[in-house]
Amino acid sequence: MFLREALLCQSIPEAPADVDFFTQFVQDVTAVHNTARDRLEVHATQVSCKNCHVLTDPIGLGLENFDGIGKFRTAENDAPIDVSGEFDGRAFTSPAELGQAFADNPQLTACPVQNLYRYAVGRKQTSGERLCCVISRMRLQSAVTRCPR
């Protein structure tokens, strides 16, 4: 959620109030949910969950090779981790490819400039100040394209 909200300025809706996180995984005692992908597939079947998870799951699952403290892993609970997915219409098969898809997103320069401006002045920009953000974004984009990859 952080990547979409803070770096792309996209809003992720709150989870529905009636979601029971516990029973979603205990109802079928024969089901095996070894990996995060297995557990999150449960949400894909529920309309109230799917709308948010379609935005958040590809990023999270694309980074699933890294555990909670950032250690690289290839398996979770003895099951192989599948990090492939699609980010805003672009397929990826590794965290590096996800990172490149993210880096190529045009919002990646616009949103941080907007957030930095808001932080610096302590409020949202006014309509007259939007031009300042556009110019700053263009300068940032120019600088980024000059940096070697």
C-alpha positions in Angstrom: 0.0 0.0 0.0 2.8 2.4 0.8 4.3 2.2 -2.7 1.0 3.0 -4.3 -0.1 5.7 -1.9 3.2 7.5 -1.1 5.1 7.1 -4.4 2.3 6.9 -7.0 -0.4 9.0 -5.1 -3.0 6.3 -5.6 -5.7 5.7 -3.0 -6.3 2.2 -1.7 -9.8 1.8 -0.1 -10.1 0.7 3.5 -11.0 -3.0 4.1 -14.7 -3.6 4.5 -15.8 -3.4 8.1 -17.4 -6.9 8.0 -14.2 -8.7 6.9 -13.4 -11.6 9.2 -9.7 -12.2 8.6 -9.5 -15.3 10.9 -12.3 -17.5 9.6 -11.3 -17.0 5.9 -8.4 -19.4 6.5 -9.9 -21.7 9.0 -13.2 -22.6 7.3 -11.6 -25.2 5.0 -9.3 -27.2 7.3 -8.2 -29.4 4.4 -6.8 -26.4 2.5 -3.1 -25.8 2.6 -2.1 -22.1 2.5 1.7 -22.5 2.5 2.6 -19.2 0.8 1.4 -15.7 0.9 0.1 -16.2 -2.7 -1.9 -19.2 -1.5 -3.4 -17.2 1.4 -4.2 -14.2 -0.8 -6.0 -16.2 -3.4 -8.8 -16.5 -0.9 -9.4 -12.8 -1.4 -9.6 -13.1 -5.1 -12.9 -15.0 -4.8 -14.6 -12.3 -2.6 -15.8 -9.3 -4.5 -15.5 -7.0 -1.4 -11.8 -7.9 -1.1 -10.9 -8.2 -4.7 -11.1 -4.5 -5.6 -8.3 -3.6 -3.2 -6.2 -6.7 -3.5 -5.9 -6.4 -7.3 -4.0 -3.1 -6.5 -1.9 -4.3 -3.6 -1.2 -8.0 -4.1 1.0 -7.8 -7.3 3.5 -5.5 -5.5 3.5 -7.5 -2.3 3.8 -10.9 -4.0 6.4 -9.6 -6.3 8.6 -8.8 -3.3 7.7 -12.0 -1.4 11.3 -13.3 -1.9 12.2 -11.0 0.9 11.0 -12.0 4.4 9.9 -9.6 7.1 13.4 -8.5 7.9 14.5 -8.4 4.2 16.3 -11.7 4.1 16.1 -13.3 0.6 14.3 -16.6 0.4 13.0 -18.9 -2.4 10.5 -20.9 -0.3 7.9 -20.3 2.4 6.8 -23.2 4.6 8.7 -25.6 2.2 6.7 -24.3 -0.8 8.4 -22.4 -3.7 7.6 -18.7 -3.8 6.1 -17.4 -7.1 7.0 -13.7 -7.5 5.5 -13.3 -11.0 2.7 -11.0 -11.6 1.5 -7.9 -13.4 1.9 -4.3 -12.3 -0.3 -1.7 -14.0 -0.5 -3.8 -17.2 3.2 -4.8 -17.3 4.2 -8.4 -16.6 7.1 -9.3 -14.3 8.8 -12.5 -13.2 11.2 -11.2 -10.5 11.6 -8.4 -8.0 14.0 -6.6 -10.3 11.5 -6.6 -13.2 8.8 -5.3 -10.8 11.2 -2.6 -9.7 11.8 -1.6 -13.4 8.1 -1.6 -14.1 7.6 0.6 -11.0 10.5 2.9 -12.1 9.0 3.3 -15.5 5.7 4.5 -14.1 5.2 8.2 -15.0 3.6 8.9 -11.6 6.9 8.0 -9.9 8.3 11.4 -10.5 5.0 13.4 -10.2 3.8 12.0 -6.9 7.0 12.4 -4.8 7.4 16.0 -6.0 3.9 16.7 -5.0 4.3 15.1 -1.6 7.6 16.8 -1.0 6.1 20.2 -1.8 3.1 19.5 0.5 5.5 18.5 3.3 7.7 21.5 2.8 4.9 24.1 2.9 2.7 22.1 5.3 -0.4 22.0 3.2 -1.7 21.0 -0.2 -0.6 23.2 -3.1 -3.0 25.8 -4.4 -3.9 26.0 -8.1 -1.4 28.8 -8.6 1.4 26.6 -7.1 0.7 23.6 -9.3 2.9 25.1 -12.0 5.8 25.0 -9.5 5.2 21.3 -9.0 5.0 20.7 -12.7 8.3 22.5 -13.3 10.0 20.6 -10.4 8.7 17.3 -11.8 10.0 18.1 -15.3 13.5 18.9 -13.8 13.4 15.7 -11.8 12.4 13.6 -14.8 15.2 15.2 -16.8 17.8 14.4 -14.1 16.6 10.8 -13.8 16.8 10.2 -17.5 20.5 11.4 -17.4 21.4 8.9 -14.6 22.9 5.6 -15.8 20.8 2.6 -15.1 
